[in-house]
Amino acid sequence: MTAAPDPQPDPDRGPTIREVGPEAAAEVLAVVRAAFGDRPPLDPPTDALTETVESLAAKLDALGGLVVDLDGEPVGAVVLDPVDDAVYLRRFGVAPAARGHGVARRLVAAAAEVVARRCPAADRLVVLAREELPRTIAFWRDNGFTEVAEHAPYRELARALPRCYDVPAAEDMRDLARRLAAVLAPGDVLVLTGELGAGKTTFTQGLGEGLGVRGGVTSPTFVIARVHPSLTAGPALVHVDAYRLDGAPELDDLDLDADLDRAVTVVEWGEGLAEALSDSPLQVRIDRAVAAPDADPDDDPRRVTVLRHGPRWAGVRLP
């Protein structure tokens, strides 16, 4: 594996992030020793400080890792370790002198992007944090990780990765939503975003079919919200169009709370408004895509990205 450096490094613009392999083991080791050596003494001691260039090179040989440079010096690092359907963030650390520059948050975001791109079978990021370090655990929670297990002296935290789907045509959009409906439950909130005509209502029609609700799903623009009761003793579908709403207070005026716990709620144009309806919202972003050269000329392809937030989705696999 070869490094992928920033093509035009500029120390004045802040941290830059490189994808690295075994050849960067010495740089990663320097960051690990600075970061972990600055932590309070632990019992048992952290095994990160027993790493060598050789041991880190072996770890980096699987999926590689990331190094953060600040002012031309490596100040942050993480090793990406694929295990079954997860990728563990190992030896995640930031040198003491670089803290307060947003390095750690950038490193988390970059790790998620790299794993989603290079390891599409991975479903989640996982970290192990020492239970004696509450500020470290709080950092991971603030970055979207949820505690899923305890392995004393460690807490295991996980964050679901984005799932991307290429959708060639409208019927494929409905089929994707029908399959997604199989993992939904009462109380789930989906926030749909995409330009006019992207396929948000088509997606919701597929959800309605998958949930087995009554009535044809159409755009609720003129009524803002519409309830479709279940025909199968499952959850109802609450379909909301927030396009004409002027902020969160008007969304509150719809009194959706009465249905949230018993229904699956879909909010079109809800980004920045509807996420507060749940501690575990599901964001669905629909973007127009470029058709393949051999595609049917009648196809109008889309790229659908599903982002899972909060504890509800820990361990839940999407189709």
C-alpha positions in Angstrom: 0.0 0.0 0.0 1.3 3.5 -0.9 0.6 6.7 1.0 -1.8 9.2 -0.5 -0.4 12.6 0.6 -2.3 15.8 0.3 -1.4 16.9 -3.3 -0.5 20.5 -2.2 0.4 20.5 1.5 0.0 23.9 3.0 0.9 24.2 6.7 -0.9 27.5 7.1 -4.3 26.0 6.3 -4.5 23.7 9.3 -4.4 19.9 9.7 -4.1 17.7 6.6 -4.9 14.0 6.6 -3.0 11.3 4.7 -4.0 7.7 4.1 -1.0 5.5 5.0 0.2 2.0 5.0 3.0 0.0 6.7 5.6 2.4 5.4 4.3 5.0 7.9 4.6 2.8 11.0 7.4 5.0 12.5 5.3 8.1 12.2 2.3 6.4 13.7 4.4 5.1 16.5 5.7 8.6 17.3 2.1 9.8 17.6 1.0 6.8 19.7 3.9 7.3 22.2 3.2 11.0 22.5 -0.6 10.6 22.9 -0.8 7.6 25.1 2.2 8.5 27.2 0.5 11.7 28.2 -2.5 9.9 29.7 -2.9 9.2 33.5 -1.4 5.9 34.7 -3.8 3.0 34.2 -4.0 -0.4 35.9 -3.5 -2.6 33.9 -1.2 -0.3 31.8 -2.2 0.4 28.3 -0.6 -1.9 25.8 -0.4 0.9 23.2 2.9 1.9 24.7 4.4 -1.6 24.0 3.9 -1.1 20.2 7.0 -1.1 18.0 7.5 -0.1 14.4 7.2 -3.8 13.4 4.0 -4.4 15.3 2.4 -1.3 13.9 3.5 -2.1 10.4 1.8 -5.5 10.7 -1.4 -3.8 11.9 -1.3 -1.3 9.1 -0.9 -4.0 6.5 -4.6 -4.9 6.6 -6.5 -1.7 5.8 -3.9 0.9 6.5 -4.5 4.0 8.7 -4.5 7.7 8.7 -1.9 10.3 9.8 -2.8 13.9 10.6 -0.1 16.6 9.9 -0.1 20.0 11.5 2.6 22.5 10.5 4.4 19.7 8.6 4.6 17.3 11.6 2.5 14.2 12.3 0.3 14.9 15.3 -2.6 12.4 15.0 -3.0 8.9 13.9 -5.3 5.9 13.8 -5.0 2.3 12.6 -8.0 0.8 10.7 -8.6 -2.8 11.7 -11.3 -4.7 9.8 -13.1 -7.4 11.9 -16.1 -9.2 10.3 -18.6 -6.4 9.4 -16.9 -3.8 11.6 -13.7 -1.7 11.4 -12.0 -1.0 14.7 -10.2 2.3 15.3 -7.0 1.2 16.9 -4.3 3.4 18.5 -6.4 6.5 17.9 -4.4 9.4 19.4 -3.5 13.1 19.1 -0.2 14.5 20.3 -0.7 16.8 23.4 0.7 19.9 21.6 -1.9 19.5 18.8 -5.0 19.3 21.0 -7.5 22.0 20.7 -7.2 22.3 16.9 -10.1 19.9 16.0 -7.6 17.2 15.0 -9.5 14.4 16.8 -12.9 15.2 15.3 -11.4 15.5 11.8 -9.7 12.2 12.2 -13.0 10.5 13.2 -14.8 12.0 10.1 -11.9 11.0 7.8 -11.9 7.5 9.1 -15.6 7.1 8.5 -15.2 8.4 4.9 -12.2 6.2 4.1 -13.8 3.1 5.5 -17.1 3.7 3.6 -15.1 4.2 0.4 -12.5 1.4 0.7 -14.4 -1.2 2.7 -18.1 -1.1 1.5 -18.9 -4.4 3.4 -18.2 -2.7 6.7 -21.4 -1.7 8.6 -19.9 0.2 11.6 -16.9 1.8 13.2 -16.0 0.4 16.7 -13.6 1.8 19.4 -12.5 0.4 22.8 -12.2 3.1 25.4 -10.8 2.7 29.0 -13.6 3.0 31.5 -11.3 5.0 33.8 -11.2 7.8 31.2 -14.7 9.4 31.2 -13.6 12.3 29.1 -12.5 9.9 26.4 -15.8 8.1 26.5 -17.6 11.4 26.3 -15.6 12.4 23.2 -16.7 9.2 21.4 -20.4 9.8 22.4 -20.2 13.4 21.1 -19.0 12.0 17.8 -21.9 9.7 17.3 -20.7 6.5 19.0 -23.0 4.5 21.3 -21.9 2.1 24.1 -22.7 -1.4 23.0 -20.7 -3.7 25.4 -18.3 -3.8 28.3 -15.1 -5.7 28.4 -13.4 -4.6 31.6 -11.4 -2.4 31.7 -12.8 -1.3 28.3 -16.1 0.1 27.0 -17.0 -0.8 23.4 -18.6 1.9 21.4 -19.9 1.7 17.9 -21.1 4.1 15.2 -23.1 3.0 12.1 -21.5 3.8 8.8 -23.4 5.4 5.9 -24.9 3.0 3.5 -25.0 4.0 -0.2 -27.2 2.6 -2.9 -27.2 3.2 -6.7 -30.8 3.4 -7.9 -31.3 3.3 -11.7 -35.0 4.1 -11.9 -38.2 4.9 -10.0 -39.2 1.3 -9.4 -35.7 0.5 -8.0 -36.3 3.4 -5.6 -39.6 1.9 -4.4 -37.9 -1.5 -4.1 -35.1 -0.1 -1.9 -37.6 1.6 0.3 -39.7 -1.6 0.6 -36.6 -3.5 1.7 -35.7 -0.8 4.2 -39.2 -1.0 5.7 -38.4 -4.5 6.9 -36.0 -3.1 9.6 -38.2 -0.2 10.7 -40.2 -0.1 13.9 -42.7 2.2 15.6 -41.0 5.4 16.7 -38.5 5.5 13.9 -38.1 8.9 12.2 -36.7 9.3 8.7 -35.5 12.7 7.4 -35.5 12.8 3.6 -33.5 15.4 1.7 -33.0 16.0 -2.0 -33.7 18.5 -4.7 -37.2 18.9 -6.2 -38.0 15.8 -8.2 -35.2 13.8 -6.6 -37.6 11.0 -5.6 -38.5 11.6 -2.0 -42.1 10.9 -2.5 -41.3 7.8 -4.6 -39.2 6.6 -1.8 -42.0 7.1 0.7 -44.4 5.2 -1.6 -42.1 2.2 -1.4 -42.0 2.5 2.4 -45.8 2.6 2.5 -45.9 -0.6 0.4 -43.3 -2.3 2.6 -45.1 -1.3 5.8 -48.5 -2.3 4.4 -50.4 0.9 5.1 -53.7 2.1 3.8 -54.1 4.7 1.0 -51.9 5.7 -1.8 -48.9 7.8 -0.7 -48.8 11.2 -2.5 -47.0 14.4 -1.8 -48.6 16.0 1.3 -47.5 19.5 0.3 -51.0 21.0 0.6 -51.9 19.3 3.9 -48.4 19.2 5.3 -48.9 15.9 7.1 -50.9 12.8 6.4 -51.4 9.6 8.4 -51.7 6.2 6.7 -53.0 3.6 9.1 -51.6 0.1 8.9 -53.5 -2.8 7.3 -51.3 -5.4 8.9 -51.3 -4.5 12.7 -47.9 -2.8 12.1 -47.0 0.8 12.5 -48.8 3.6 10.7 -46.9 5.8 8.3 -46.9 9.6 9.1 -45.9 11.5 6.0 -44.8 15.1 6.5 -43.7 17.7 4.0 -41.8 20.4 5.7 -41.0 22.5 2.6 -43.4 25.3 3.6 -42.7 25.2 7.3 -40.9 28.2 8.7 -38.7 26.6 11.3 -39.0 24.1 14.2 -41.8 25.9 16.0 -44.2 25.2 13.1 -43.2 21.6 13.0 -44.0 21.4 16.7 -47.4 22.9 15.9 -48.2 19.8 13.9 -48.4 17.8 17.2 -46.6 14.8 15.8 -45.7 13.6 19.3 -49.1 11.9 19.5 -48.2 9.5 16.7 -44.4 9.2 17.1 -44.3 6.2 19.4 -46.8 4.2 17.3 -45.8 5.2 13.8 -42.9 5.4 11.3 -42.6 9.1 10.6 -41.2 10.4 7.3 -40.3 14.1 6.9 -39.5 15.4 3.5 -37.4 18.6 3.4 -36.8 18.0 7.1 -33.0 18.4 7.4 -32.2 20.8 10.2 -35.8 20.6 11.6 -37.0 17.0 12.1 -33.9 15.4 13.7 -35.0 16.5 17.1 -38.1 14.3 16.8 -36.0 11.3 17.7 -32.7 10.5 19.5 -32.0 8.1 16.6 -33.1 9.7 13.3 -32.4 8.0 10.0 -31.3 10.5 7.3 -32.0 9.6 3.7 -30.2 11.8 1.1 -31.2 11.4 -2.5 -28.9 12.8 -5.2 -29.1 12.7 -9.0 -26.4 10.4 -10.4 -24.7 10.1 -13.8 -26.2 7.3 -15.9 -23.9 4.5 -17.0 -22.9 4.5 -20.7 -24.9 1.3 -21.3 -27.9 2.4 -19.2 -31.5 2.4 -20.5 -32.1 5.9 -21.9 -35.3 6.1 -19.9 -33.5 5.6 -16.6 -33.0 8.6 -14.3 -30.5 7.3 -11.8 -30.1 8.4 -8.2 -27.6 7.8 -5.4 -29.3 7.2 -2.1 -27.2 7.6 1.1 -28.7 6.4 4.4 -27.1 7.8 7.6 -27.9 6.2 11.0 -27.7 8.3 14.1 -28.1 7.3 17.8 -28.4 4.1 19.8 -31.4 2.7 17.9 -29.2 1.6 15.0 -26.4 0.0 16.9 -26.1 -3.5 15.5 -29.0 -3.0 13.0 -27.9 -3.9 9.5 -29.6 -2.2 6.6 -30.5 -4.1 3.4 
